[in-house]
């Protein structure tokens, strides 16, 4: 399980436990801020009465959760849109329609369907700015799914296109 939190703390101590669990000792963080950040990830935070046993857990098995981002289709070019539309409408078995899905107002792209999704996007002719968006989101947030939607939010720091 991956969890990413953006908190400002004066110090953090991490202790590895059994079964892939960790214990954190965090100084300088408001408890309400920590709980809100963990809950935003869809996880549960249990706080121990005494130091040494703080547990974050989820009721779902590790492989059943998807990490993803929803953003605006303004981050892709018109050519990217046409290409994604064509890829998502392929009907033959084992086609690109299995990892690029049309939603009516955008596309779901299952990045974890390929070992090297950026290479697959490049081979199919996706623009460099689209691939840069996907690469940055994968490296920053560890996503396995991107939802490009006409009603999605514009992400700061990425190219946008009028089409």
DSSP file (Angstrom, degrees, kcal/mol; ACC not computed):
  #  RESIDUE AA STRUCTURE BP1 BP2  ACC     N-H-->O    O-->H-N    N-H-->O    O-->H-N    TCO  KAPPA ALPHA  PHI   PSI    X-CA   Y-CA   Z-CA
    1    1 A X              0   0    0      0, 0.0     2,-0.4     0, 0.0    62,-0.1   0.000 360.0 360.0 360.0 138.7    0.0    0.0    0.0
    2    2 A X        -     0   0    0    140,-0.1     2,-0.4     2,-0.0     0, 0.0  -0.917 360.0-179.2-111.0 140.0    1.2    3.5   -0.8
    3    3 A X        -     0   0    0     -2,-0.4     2,-0.5     2,-0.0    35,-0.1  -0.989   6.1-167.3-137.2 130.0    0.2    6.6    1.1
    4    4 A X        +     0   0    0     -2,-0.4     2,-0.4    33,-0.1    -2,-0.0  -0.973   9.1 178.5-120.1 123.6    1.4   10.0    0.3
    5    5 A X        -     0   0    0     -2,-0.5     2,-0.7     2,-0.1    -2,-0.0  -0.968  21.2-151.3-125.0 139.6    0.8   12.9    2.8
    6    6 A X        +     0   0    0     -2,-0.4     2,-0.3     2,-0.0    -2,-0.0  -0.865  40.9 143.7-109.8  96.3    1.9   16.5    2.5
    7    7 A X        -     0   0    0     -2,-0.7     2,-0.6     2,-0.0    -2,-0.1  -0.955  47.9-129.5-131.3 149.1    2.3   17.7    6.1
    8    8 A X        +     0   0    0     -2,-0.3     2,-0.3    20,-0.1     3,-0.1  -0.901  38.0 169.4 -99.0 119.8    4.8   20.1    7.7
    9    9 A X        -     0   0    0     -2,-0.6    19,-0.2     1,-0.1     3,-0.1  -0.930  40.6-139.6-129.6 152.0    6.4   18.5   10.7
   10   10 A X  S    S-     0   0    0     17,-1.9     2,-0.3    -2,-0.3    18,-0.2   0.846  90.1  -3.8 -78.2 -34.0    9.3   19.4   13.0
   11   11 A X  E     -A   27   0A   0     16,-1.4    16,-2.8    -3,-0.1     2,-0.4  -0.983  59.0-163.8-156.8 150.1   10.5   15.8   13.2
   12   12 A X  E     -A   26   0A   0     -2,-0.3     2,-0.4    14,-0.2    14,-0.2  -0.997   3.0-168.6-135.8 129.5    9.4   12.4   12.0
   13   13 A X  E     -A   25   0A   0     12,-2.3    12,-2.6    -2,-0.4     2,-0.4  -0.979   9.6-161.1-116.8 131.1   10.6    9.0   13.3
   14   14 A X  E     -A   24   0A   0     -2,-0.4     2,-0.5    10,-0.2    10,-0.2  -0.938   6.0-171.1-116.5 132.6    9.7    5.9   11.3
   15   15 A X  E     -A   23   0A   0      8,-2.8     8,-2.8    -2,-0.4     2,-0.3  -0.986  19.6-135.5-123.9 122.5    9.8    2.3   12.8
   16   16 A X  E     -A   22   0A   0     -2,-0.5     6,-0.2     6,-0.2     2,-0.2  -0.609  27.1-174.9 -77.0 131.9    9.4   -0.7   10.5
   17   17 A X    >   -     0   0    0      4,-3.2     3,-0.5    -2,-0.3     4,-0.1  -0.530  33.0 -71.3-113.4-177.2    7.0   -3.3   12.0
   18   18 A X  G >  S+     0   0    0      1,-0.2     3,-1.5    -2,-0.2    -1,-0.2  -0.302 108.5  27.5 -72.5 160.7    6.0   -6.8   10.8
   19   19 A X  G 3  S-     0   0    0      1,-0.3    -1,-0.2    -2,-0.0     3,-0.1   0.767 132.5 -61.5  61.5  30.9    3.8   -7.5    7.8
   20   20 A X  G <  S+     0   0    0     -3,-0.5    -1,-0.3     1,-0.3     2,-0.2   0.613 100.2 135.9  76.0  12.1    4.7   -4.3    5.9
   21   21 A X    <   -     0   0    0     -3,-1.5    -4,-3.2    -4,-0.1     2,-0.3  -0.602  35.0-162.3 -91.8 154.4    3.4   -2.0    8.7
   22   22 A X  E     -A   16   0A   0     -6,-0.2     2,-0.4    -2,-0.2    34,-0.3  -0.938  11.3-142.4-130.9 157.0    5.2    1.1   10.0
   23   23 A X  E     -A   15   0A   0     -8,-2.8    -8,-2.8    -2,-0.3     2,-0.4  -0.971  18.2-159.0-116.8 136.2    4.9    3.2   13.1
   24   24 A X  E     -A   14   0A   0     -2,-0.4     2,-0.6   -10,-0.2   -10,-0.2  -0.935  13.4-163.9-118.1 138.1    5.4    6.9   12.9
   25   25 A X  E     -A   13   0A   0    -12,-2.6   -12,-2.3    -2,-0.4     2,-0.5  -0.961  21.5-175.4-116.1 108.9    6.3    9.4   15.6
   26   26 A X  E     -A   12   0A   0     -2,-0.6     2,-0.4   -14,-0.2     3,-0.3  -0.921   7.9-168.7-115.1 124.0    5.4   12.8   14.3
   27   27 A X  E     +A   11   0A   0    -16,-2.8   -17,-1.9    -2,-0.5   -16,-1.4  -0.886  69.0  24.6-108.4 142.1    6.2   16.0   16.2
   28   28 A X  S    S+     0   0    0     -2,-0.4     2,-0.4     1,-0.3    -1,-0.2   0.672  88.9 117.1  86.1  18.3    4.8   19.4   15.2
   29   29 A X        -     0   0    0     -3,-0.3    -1,-0.3   -20,-0.1     2,-0.2  -0.969  66.7-120.8-120.6 133.3    1.7   18.3   13.3
   30   30 A X     >  -     0   0    0     -2,-0.4     4,-2.0     1,-0.1     3,-0.2  -0.525  19.6-135.5 -67.6 133.9   -1.9   19.1   14.3
   31   31 A X  H  > S+     0   0    0     -2,-0.2     4,-2.6     1,-0.2     5,-0.2   0.880 104.5  54.3 -60.3 -40.1   -3.7   15.8   14.9
   32   32 A X  H  > S+     0   0    0      1,-0.2     4,-2.3     2,-0.2    -1,-0.2   0.881 107.9  50.4 -62.6 -37.7   -6.8   17.1   13.0
   33   33 A X  H  > S+     0   0    0     -3,-0.2     4,-2.1     2,-0.2    -1,-0.2   0.900 111.3  48.2 -66.5 -41.3   -4.6   17.8    9.9
   34   34 A X  H  X S+     0   0    0     -4,-2.0     4,-2.3     2,-0.2    -2,-0.2   0.928 112.5  47.9 -64.7 -46.1   -3.1   14.3   10.1
   35   35 A X  H  X S+     0   0    0     -4,-2.6     4,-2.7     1,-0.2     5,-0.2   0.910 111.8  50.1 -62.5 -43.0   -6.4   12.6   10.4
   36   36 A X  H  X S+     0   0    0     -4,-2.3     4,-1.8    -5,-0.2    -1,-0.2   0.898 110.9  49.5 -62.8 -40.7   -7.9   14.7    7.5
   37   37 A X  H  X S+     0   0    0     -4,-2.1     4,-0.6     2,-0.2    -2,-0.2   0.898 113.9  45.0 -66.4 -40.7   -4.9   13.8    5.2
   38   38 A X  H ><>S+     0   0    0     -4,-2.3     5,-1.5     1,-0.2     3,-1.0   0.915 112.8  50.6 -69.4 -42.9   -5.2   10.1    6.0
   39   39 A X  H ><5S+     0   0    0     -4,-2.7     3,-1.7     1,-0.3    -2,-0.2   0.828 101.5  62.4 -65.0 -31.4   -9.0   10.1    5.5
   40   40 A X  H 3<5S+     0   0    0     -4,-1.8    -1,-0.3     1,-0.3    -2,-0.2   0.764 100.0  55.4 -64.1 -23.8   -8.6   11.8    2.2
   41   41 A X  T <<5S-     0   0    0     -3,-1.0    -1,-0.3    -4,-0.6    -2,-0.2   0.492 120.2-112.3 -84.4  -4.5   -6.6    8.7    1.0
   42   42 A X  T < 5S+     0   0    0     -3,-1.7    -3,-0.2     1,-0.3     2,-0.2   0.713  78.2 122.2  80.7  20.9   -9.6    6.5    2.0
   43   43 A X      < -     0   0    0     -5,-1.5     2,-0.4    15,-0.1    -1,-0.3  -0.551  60.3-118.6-109.5 175.2   -7.7    4.9    4.8
   44   44 A X  E     -B   57   0B   0     13,-2.7    13,-2.4    -2,-0.2     2,-0.6  -0.952  17.1-153.8-117.9 135.5   -8.3    4.6    8.6
   45   45 A X  E     -B   56   0B   0     -2,-0.4     2,-0.5    11,-0.2    11,-0.2  -0.941   7.0-168.0-110.9 121.7   -6.0    6.0   11.2
   46   46 A X  E     -B   55   0B   0      9,-3.6     9,-1.9    -2,-0.6     2,-0.5  -0.929  10.0-152.4-106.5 132.6   -5.9    4.3   14.6
   47   47 A X        -     0   0    0     -2,-0.5     7,-0.2     7,-0.2     2,-0.1  -0.904  12.0-133.8-109.8 128.3   -4.1    6.2   17.3
   48   48 A X        -     0   0    0     -2,-0.5     4,-0.1     1,-0.1     6,-0.1  -0.399  12.5-129.1 -77.9 153.7   -2.5    4.3   20.2
   49   49 A X  S    S+     0   0    0     -2,-0.1     2,-0.3     4,-0.1    -1,-0.1   0.834  97.2  32.8 -67.7 -33.1   -2.9    5.4   23.8
   50   50 A X  S >  S-     0   0    0      3,-0.1     3,-0.9     1,-0.1    -2,-0.1  -0.890 102.1 -87.7-123.6 154.8    0.8    5.2   24.2
   51   51 A X  T 3  S+     0   0    0     -2,-0.3   -26,-0.1     1,-0.2    -2,-0.1  -0.245 102.8  51.4 -57.5 146.0    3.7    5.9   21.8
   52   52 A X  T 3  S+     0   0    0    -28,-0.2    -1,-0.2    -4,-0.1     2,-0.1   0.285  93.4  69.9 113.4 -10.5    4.7    3.0   19.7
   53   53 A X    <   +     0   0    0     -3,-0.9     2,-0.5   -29,-0.1    -3,-0.1  -0.484  47.4 144.1-142.8  71.7    1.5    1.7   18.2
   54   54 A X        -     0   0    0     -7,-0.2     2,-0.4    -2,-0.1   -30,-0.2  -0.942  29.3-167.6-105.4 127.4   -0.1    4.0   15.6
   55   55 A X  E     -B   46   0B   0     -9,-1.9    -9,-3.6    -2,-0.5     2,-0.5  -0.956  18.4-166.6-126.3 131.5   -1.7    2.0   12.8
   56   56 A X  E     +B   45   0B   0     -2,-0.4     2,-0.3   -34,-0.3   -11,-0.2  -0.970  27.3 163.8-109.0 127.5   -3.0    3.0    9.4
   57   57 A X  E     -B   44   0B   0    -13,-2.4   -13,-2.7    -2,-0.5     2,-0.4  -0.954  27.6-150.4-142.7 161.5   -5.2    0.4    7.8
   58   58 A X        -     0   0    0     -2,-0.3   -15,-0.1   -15,-0.2     4,-0.1  -0.972  19.9-135.7-129.4 145.4   -7.7   -0.1    5.0
   59   59 A X  S    S+     0   0    0     -2,-0.4     2,-0.3     2,-0.1   -16,-0.1   0.600  83.6  82.8 -76.4  -8.5  -10.5   -2.6    4.9
   60   60 A X  S    S-     0   0    0      1,-0.1    -2,-0.2     2,-0.1     5,-0.1  -0.673  89.7-102.6 -96.7 148.8   -9.7   -3.5    1.3
   61   61 A X    >   -     0   0    0     -2,-0.3     3,-1.7     1,-0.1     4,-0.4  -0.321  38.9-108.1 -62.4 153.8   -7.1   -5.9    0.1
   62   62 A X  G >  S+     0   0    0      1,-0.3     3,-0.7     2,-0.2    -1,-0.1   0.833 115.9  48.4 -56.4 -38.9   -3.9   -4.3   -1.2
   63   63 A X  G 3  S+     0   0    0      1,-0.2    -1,-0.3   -62,-0.1    -2,-0.1   0.497  97.8  70.5 -82.5  -2.6   -4.6   -5.1   -4.9
   64   64 A X  G <  S+     0   0    0     -3,-1.7     2,-0.3     2,-0.0    -1,-0.2   0.528  81.2  84.6 -94.3  -5.0   -8.2   -3.9   -4.9
   65   65 A X    <   -     0   0    0     -3,-0.7     2,-0.5    -4,-0.4     0, 0.0  -0.743  63.1-150.5 -99.4 145.8   -7.5   -0.1   -4.6
   66   66 A X        -     0   0    0     -2,-0.3     2,-0.6     2,-0.0    77,-0.1  -0.954   3.0-150.9-115.0 131.0   -6.7    2.1   -7.6
   67   67 A X        +     0   0    0     -2,-0.5    77,-3.4    75,-0.2    78,-1.2  -0.893  37.7 150.4 -96.7 123.6   -4.6    5.2   -7.3
   68   68 A X  E     -c  145   0C   0     -2,-0.6     2,-0.4    75,-0.2    78,-0.2  -0.934  37.5-139.7-149.7 170.6   -5.7    7.8   -9.9
   69   69 A X  E     -c  146   0C   0     76,-1.5    78,-3.1    -2,-0.3     2,-0.5  -0.993   9.3-152.1-134.3 139.5   -6.1   11.4  -10.8
   70   70 A X  E     +c  147   0C   0     -2,-0.4    83,-0.4    76,-0.2     2,-0.3  -0.964  30.4 155.5-110.6 127.7   -8.9   13.2  -12.6
   71   71 A X  E     -c  148   0C   0     76,-2.5    78,-3.0    -2,-0.5    81,-0.3  -0.905  42.8 -74.6-145.0 173.1   -7.9   16.2  -14.7
   72   72 A X  E >   -c  149   0C   0     81,-2.3     3,-1.4    -2,-0.3    78,-0.2  -0.333  26.1-131.8 -73.8 147.1   -9.1   18.3  -17.6
   73   73 A X  G >  S+     0   0    0     76,-1.1     3,-1.8     1,-0.3    77,-0.1   0.559  98.6  85.7 -70.5  -7.5   -8.9   17.3  -21.2
   74   74 A X  G 3  S+     0   0    0     75,-0.3    87,-2.7     1,-0.3    -1,-0.3   0.658  76.5  69.3 -65.6 -13.9   -7.5   20.8  -21.8
   75   75 A X  G <  S+     0   0    0     -3,-1.4     2,-0.3    85,-0.2    -1,-0.3   0.506  96.0  62.5 -82.1  -4.1   -4.1   19.2  -20.8
   76   76 A X  S <  S-     0   0    0     -3,-1.8    85,-0.2    85,-0.2     2,-0.1  -0.856  86.8-112.8-118.6 157.9   -4.1   17.2  -24.1
   77   77 A X     >  -     0   0    0     -2,-0.3     4,-2.2     1,-0.1     5,-0.1  -0.320  30.0-107.9 -80.6 167.8   -4.0   18.4  -27.7
   78   78 A X  H  > S+     0   0    0      1,-0.2     4,-2.3     2,-0.2     5,-0.2   0.869 123.2  53.7 -61.6 -37.0   -6.8   18.0  -30.2
   79   79 A X  H  > S+     0   0    0      2,-0.2     4,-2.4     1,-0.2    -1,-0.2   0.894 106.8  51.3 -65.2 -39.7   -4.7   15.3  -31.9
   80   80 A X  H  > S+     0   0    0      2,-0.2     4,-3.0     1,-0.2     5,-0.2   0.913 109.1  51.6 -61.3 -42.3   -4.3   13.4  -28.6
   81   81 A X  H  X S+     0   0    0     -4,-2.2     4,-2.3     2,-0.2    -2,-0.2   0.926 110.5  47.3 -60.7 -46.0   -8.1   13.6  -28.2
   82   82 A X  H  X S+     0   0    0     -4,-2.3     4,-2.2     1,-0.2    -1,-0.2   0.902 113.6  48.6 -62.1 -41.1   -8.7   12.1  -31.7
   83   83 A X  H  X S+     0   0    0     -4,-2.4     4,-2.8     2,-0.2    -2,-0.2   0.926 111.3  48.4 -66.2 -45.3   -6.1    9.4  -31.0
   84   84 A X  H  X S+     0   0    0     -4,-3.0     4,-2.6     1,-0.2    -1,-0.2   0.883 110.3  53.0 -62.8 -37.7   -7.6    8.4  -27.7
   85   85 A X  H  X S+     0   0    0     -4,-2.3     4,-1.0    -5,-0.2    -1,-0.2   0.937 111.8  44.8 -62.0 -45.9  -11.1    8.3  -29.2
   86   86 A X  H  < S+     0   0    0     -4,-2.2     3,-0.5     1,-0.2    -2,-0.2   0.917 114.7  48.5 -64.8 -43.0   -9.9    6.0  -31.9
   87   87 A X  H >< S+     0   0    0     -4,-2.8     3,-1.2     1,-0.2    13,-0.2   0.902 110.2  51.5 -63.7 -41.0   -7.9    3.8  -29.4
   88   88 A X  H 3< S+     0   0    0     -4,-2.6    14,-0.3     1,-0.3    -1,-0.2   0.690 106.8  54.6 -72.6 -17.3  -10.9    3.6  -27.1
   89   89 A X  T 3< S+     0   0    0     -4,-1.0     2,-0.3    -3,-0.5    -1,-0.3   0.259  73.8 122.2-101.8  12.0  -13.3    2.4  -29.8
   90   90 A X    <   -     0   0    0     -3,-1.2     5,-0.1     1,-0.1     7,-0.1  -0.614  40.6-171.1 -73.2 132.0  -11.2   -0.5  -31.0
   91   91 A X        +     0   0    0     -2,-0.3    -1,-0.1     2,-0.1     3,-0.1   0.604  45.4 104.0-104.5 -14.2  -13.5   -3.6  -30.7
   92   92 A X  S >  S-     0   0    0      1,-0.1     3,-0.8     2,-0.1     5,-0.2  -0.297  82.3 -90.2 -71.9 157.6  -11.1   -6.5  -31.4
   93   93 A X  T 3  S+     0   0    0      1,-0.2    -1,-0.1     3,-0.1     3,-0.1  -0.360 109.8  17.1 -65.8 143.5   -9.9   -8.7  -28.6
   94   94 A X  T 3  S+     0   0    0      1,-0.2    -1,-0.2    -3,-0.1     2,-0.2   0.875  97.5 137.6  60.4  41.9   -6.6   -7.6  -27.0
   95   95 A X  S X  S-     0   0    0     -3,-0.8     3,-1.5    -5,-0.1    -1,-0.2  -0.455  74.8 -92.7-105.5-178.6   -6.8   -4.1  -28.5
   96   96 A X  G >> S+     0   0    0      1,-0.3     4,-2.0     2,-0.2     3,-1.6   0.664 114.5  80.6 -69.2 -15.3   -6.2   -0.7  -27.0
   97   97 A X  G 34 S+     0   0    0      1,-0.3    -1,-0.3    -5,-0.2     5,-0.1   0.605  82.4  65.8 -65.1 -10.2   -9.9   -0.6  -26.1
   98   98 A X  G <4 S+     0   0    0     -3,-1.5    -1,-0.3     1,-0.1    -2,-0.2   0.645 115.8  22.9 -86.1 -15.5   -8.9   -2.7  -23.1
   99   99 A X  T <4 S+     0   0    0     -3,-1.6    11,-2.9     1,-0.2     2,-0.5   0.520 118.4  59.8-127.1 -10.9   -6.8    0.1  -21.5
  100  100 A X  E  <  -D  109   0C   0     -4,-2.0     2,-0.4     9,-0.2    -1,-0.2  -0.981  69.7-173.8-118.1 117.9   -8.2    3.3  -23.0
  101  101 A X  E     -D  108   0C   0      7,-3.1     7,-2.6    -2,-0.5     2,-0.3  -0.941  20.2-136.3-120.5 130.8  -11.9    3.8  -22.2
  102  102 A X  E     -D  107   0C   0     -2,-0.4     5,-0.2   -14,-0.3   -17,-0.0  -0.675  16.9-175.7 -81.8 134.2  -14.2    6.5  -23.6
  103  103 A X        -     0   0    0      3,-2.7     4,-0.2    -2,-0.3    -1,-0.1   0.470  48.1-105.9-109.2  -4.6  -16.4    8.0  -20.9
  104  104 A X  S    S+     0   0    0      2,-0.7     3,-0.1     1,-0.0    -2,-0.1  -0.185 117.8  39.5 102.9 -40.5  -18.6   10.3  -23.0
  105  105 A X  S    S-     0   0    0     43,-0.1    45,-2.9     1,-0.0     2,-0.3   0.235 132.1 -30.8-122.0  10.6  -16.8   13.4  -21.7
  106  106 A X  E    S- E   0 149C   0     43,-0.2    -3,-2.7    44,-0.1    -2,-0.7  -0.942  73.5 -71.8 171.4-149.3  -13.3   12.1  -21.6
  107  107 A X  E     -DE 102 148C   0     41,-2.9    41,-2.5    -2,-0.3     2,-0.5  -0.995  13.8-144.7-144.2 143.3  -11.2    9.0  -21.2
  108  108 A X  E     -DE 101 147C   0     -7,-2.6    -7,-3.1    -2,-0.3     2,-0.5  -0.935  20.9-165.4 -97.9 131.4  -10.0    6.6  -18.5
  109  109 A X  E     -DE 100 146C   0     37,-2.6    37,-1.9    -2,-0.5     2,-1.3  -0.968  11.3-149.6-120.3 115.8   -6.5    5.3  -19.2
  110  110 A X  E >   + E   0 145C   0    -11,-2.9     3,-1.4    -2,-0.5    35,-0.2  -0.695  17.5 179.9 -84.6  94.5   -5.4    2.3  -17.2
  111  111 A X  G >  S+     0   0    0     -2,-1.3     3,-1.0    33,-1.0     6,-0.3   0.760  75.5  63.2 -69.6 -25.8   -1.7    2.9  -16.9
  112  112 A X  G 3  S+     0   0    0     32,-1.6    -1,-0.3     1,-0.2    33,-0.1   0.426  81.0  82.6 -81.6   3.5   -1.1   -0.3  -14.9
  113  113 A X  G <  S+     0   0    0     -3,-1.4     2,-0.3    31,-0.2    -1,-0.2   0.700  95.7  44.9 -76.0 -18.7   -2.2   -2.4  -17.9
  114  114 A X  S X  S-     0   0    0     -3,-1.0     3,-0.5    -4,-0.2     4,-0.1  -0.910  75.8-134.9-124.0 150.9    1.3   -2.1  -19.4
  115  115 A X  T 3  S+     0   0    0     -2,-0.3     2,-0.4     1,-0.3    -1,-0.1   0.873 109.2  26.3 -67.9 -37.4    4.7   -2.4  -17.9
  116  116 A X  T 3> S+     0   0    0      1,-0.1     4,-1.8    -3,-0.1     3,-0.3  -0.706  71.2 170.3-127.2  78.9    5.9    0.7  -19.7
  117  117 A X  H <> S+     0   0    0     -3,-0.5     4,-2.4    -2,-0.4     5,-0.2   0.836  76.7  56.2 -63.9 -33.4    2.8    2.9  -20.3
  118  118 A X  H  > S+     0   0    0      1,-0.2     4,-2.3     2,-0.2    -1,-0.2   0.894 106.9  49.9 -66.2 -37.8    4.7    5.9  -21.5
  119  119 A X  H  > S+     0   0    0     -3,-0.3     4,-2.6     2,-0.2    -1,-0.2   0.899 110.4  50.6 -64.8 -40.1    6.4    3.9  -24.2
  120  120 A X  H  X S+     0   0    0     -4,-1.8     4,-1.4     2,-0.2    -2,-0.2   0.901 110.6  48.9 -64.3 -40.7    3.0    2.6  -25.3
  121  121 A X  H  <>S+     0   0    0     -4,-2.4     5,-2.5     2,-0.2     4,-0.4   0.896 112.1  49.2 -65.6 -39.1    1.6    6.1  -25.4
  122  122 A X  H ><5S+     0   0    0     -4,-2.3     3,-1.4     1,-0.2    -2,-0.2   0.924 108.1  53.3 -65.2 -44.3    4.6    7.2  -27.5
  123  123 A X  H 3<5S+     0   0    0     -4,-2.6    -1,-0.2     1,-0.3    -2,-0.2   0.811 108.1  51.3 -60.7 -30.0    4.3    4.3  -29.9
  124  124 A X  T 3<5S-     0   0    0     -4,-1.4    -1,-0.3    -5,-0.2    -2,-0.2   0.523 124.1-103.1 -88.3  -4.9    0.7    5.2  -30.5
  125  125 A X  T < 5 +     0   0    0     -3,-1.4    -3,-0.2    -4,-0.4    -2,-0.1   0.658  58.1 164.7  98.9  17.5    1.6    8.9  -31.3
  126  126 A X      < -     0   0    0     -5,-2.5    -1,-0.2     1,-0.1   -46,-0.0  -0.374  43.5-100.3 -66.9 147.6    0.6   10.8  -28.1
  127  127 A X     >  -     0   0    0      1,-0.1     4,-2.2   -50,-0.1     5,-0.2  -0.187  23.8-116.0 -67.4 159.5    2.1   14.3  -27.8
  128  128 A X  H  > S+     0   0    0      1,-0.2     4,-2.4     2,-0.2     5,-0.2   0.870 115.5  54.0 -64.3 -37.5    5.1   15.0  -25.7
  129  129 A X  H  > S+     0   0    0      2,-0.2     4,-2.0     1,-0.2    -1,-0.2   0.872 108.7  49.1 -67.7 -35.3    3.1   17.3  -23.4
  130  130 A X  H  > S+     0   0    0      2,-0.2     4,-2.4     1,-0.2    -2,-0.2   0.926 112.9  46.9 -66.3 -44.7    0.5   14.5  -22.8
  131  131 A X  H  X S+     0   0    0     -4,-2.2     4,-2.8     1,-0.2    -2,-0.2   0.863 110.5  53.3 -65.6 -35.0    3.3   12.0  -22.0
  132  132 A X  H  X S+     0   0    0     -4,-2.4     4,-2.5     2,-0.2    -1,-0.2   0.906 108.5  50.5 -65.3 -41.2    5.0   14.6  -19.7
  133  133 A X  H  X S+     0   0    0     -4,-2.0     4,-2.3     2,-0.2    -2,-0.2   0.951 114.0  43.9 -58.3 -51.2    1.7   15.0  -17.8
  134  134 A X  H  X S+     0   0    0     -4,-2.4     4,-2.4     1,-0.2    -2,-0.2   0.916 113.6  50.6 -63.0 -44.5    1.3   11.3  -17.4
  135  135 A X  H  X S+     0   0    0     -4,-2.8     4,-2.4     1,-0.2    -1,-0.2   0.907 111.6  47.8 -61.6 -42.5    5.0   10.8  -16.4
  136  136 A X  H  X S+     0   0    0     -4,-2.5     4,-2.6     2,-0.2     5,-0.3   0.911 112.3  48.4 -66.1 -42.7    4.8   13.5  -13.8
  137  137 A X  H  X S+     0   0    0     -4,-2.3     4,-2.2    -5,-0.2     6,-0.8   0.881 112.2  49.8 -66.4 -37.3    1.6   12.2  -12.3
  138  138 A X  H  X S+     0   0    0     -4,-2.4     4,-1.7     4,-0.2    -2,-0.2   0.941 115.4  42.5 -64.4 -46.5    3.1    8.7  -12.1
  139  139 A X  H  < S+     0   0    0     -4,-2.4    -2,-0.2    -5,-0.2    -1,-0.2   0.880 121.4  39.4 -71.7 -37.0    6.3    9.8  -10.5
  140  140 A X  H  < S+     0   0    0     -4,-2.6    -2,-0.2    -5,-0.2    -3,-0.2   0.902 134.5  16.0 -77.6 -41.5    4.7   12.2   -8.0
  141  141 A X  H  < S-     0   0    0     -4,-2.2    -3,-0.2    -5,-0.3    -2,-0.2   0.446  90.0-125.5-118.8  -2.6    1.6   10.3   -7.0
  142  142 A X     <  +     0   0    0     -4,-1.7    -4,-0.2    -5,-0.4   -75,-0.2   0.873  45.5 179.7  61.2  38.5    2.2    6.7   -8.1
  143  143 A X        -     0   0    0     -6,-0.8   -75,-0.2    -9,-0.1    -1,-0.1  -0.338  30.5-175.6 -75.2 153.6   -1.0    6.6  -10.1
  144  144 A X  S    S+     0   0    0    -77,-3.4   -32,-1.6     1,-0.3   -33,-1.0   0.326  75.0  44.0-120.8  -1.8   -2.2    3.6  -12.1
  145  145 A X  E     -cE  68 110C   0    -78,-1.2   -76,-1.5   -35,-0.2     2,-0.4  -0.992  59.8-168.7-147.2 133.2   -5.3    5.4  -13.6
  146  146 A X  E     -cE  69 109C   0    -37,-1.9   -37,-2.6    -2,-0.3     2,-0.7  -0.992   7.2-159.2-123.8 133.9   -5.8    8.8  -15.2
  147  147 A X  E     -cE  70 108C   0    -78,-3.1   -76,-2.5    -2,-0.4     2,-0.7  -0.924   4.8-165.9-112.1 105.9   -9.2   10.2  -15.9
  148  148 A X  E     +cE  71 107C   0    -41,-2.5   -41,-2.9    -2,-0.7     2,-0.4  -0.839  21.2 174.4 -89.8 117.7   -9.1   12.9  -18.6
  149  149 A X  E >   -cE  72 106C   0    -78,-3.0     3,-1.8    -2,-0.7   -76,-1.1  -0.972  43.2-133.8-134.0 140.8  -12.4   14.6  -18.4
  150  150 A X  T 3  S+     0   0    0    -45,-2.9   -44,-0.1    -2,-0.4   -78,-0.1   0.772 114.4  43.6 -60.7 -25.9  -13.9   17.7  -20.1
  151  151 A X  T 3  S+     0   0    0    -46,-0.2    -1,-0.3   -80,-0.1   -79,-0.1   0.275  93.2 116.0-102.7   9.3  -15.2   18.8  -16.7
  152  152 A X  S <  S-     0   0    0     -3,-1.8   -81,-0.2   -81,-0.3     2,-0.2  -0.232  71.9 -92.3 -75.2 167.4  -12.0   17.9  -14.8
  153  153 A X        -     0   0    0    -83,-0.4   -81,-2.3   -81,-0.1     2,-0.4  -0.470  33.5-114.6 -79.5 148.5   -9.9   20.4  -13.0
  154  154 A X        -     0   0    0    -83,-0.2     2,-0.5    -2,-0.2    -1,-0.1  -0.712  30.3-138.0 -78.4 131.2   -6.9   22.2  -14.6
  155  155 A X    >   -     0   0    0     -2,-0.4     3,-1.1     4,-0.1     2,-0.1  -0.788  20.0-116.9 -93.0 131.8   -3.7   21.1  -12.8
  156  156 A X  T 3  S+     0   0    0     -2,-0.5     3,-0.1     1,-0.2    -1,-0.0  -0.374  93.8  27.8 -68.2 144.5   -1.2   23.8  -12.1
  157  157 A X  T 3  S+     0   0    0      1,-0.3     2,-0.3    -2,-0.1    -1,-0.2   0.485  97.3 104.3  88.9   3.4    2.2   23.6  -13.8
  158  158 A X  S <  S-     0   0    0     -3,-1.1    -1,-0.3     1,-0.0   -29,-0.0  -0.873  76.3 -98.7-118.6 152.1    1.1   21.7  -16.9
  159  159 A X        -     0   0    0     -2,-0.3     2,-0.3   -30,-0.1    -4,-0.1  -0.311  35.8-159.2 -63.0 146.7    0.4   22.8  -20.5
  160  160 A X        -     0   0    0     -6,-0.1     2,-0.4   -85,-0.0   -85,-0.2  -0.947   1.2-155.1-127.0 153.6   -3.1   23.5  -21.6
  161  161 A X        -     0   0    0    -87,-2.7     2,-0.6    -2,-0.3   -85,-0.2  -0.976  12.5-137.4-132.2 140.5   -4.6   23.6  -25.1
  162  162 A X              0   0    0     -2,-0.4   -84,-0.1     1,-0.2   -88,-0.0  -0.874 360.0 360.0 -95.3 116.2   -7.6   25.4  -26.6
  163  163 A X              0   0    0     -2,-0.6    -1,-0.2   -86,-0.1   -86,-0.0   0.328 360.0 360.0-150.5 360.0   -9.5   23.1  -28.9
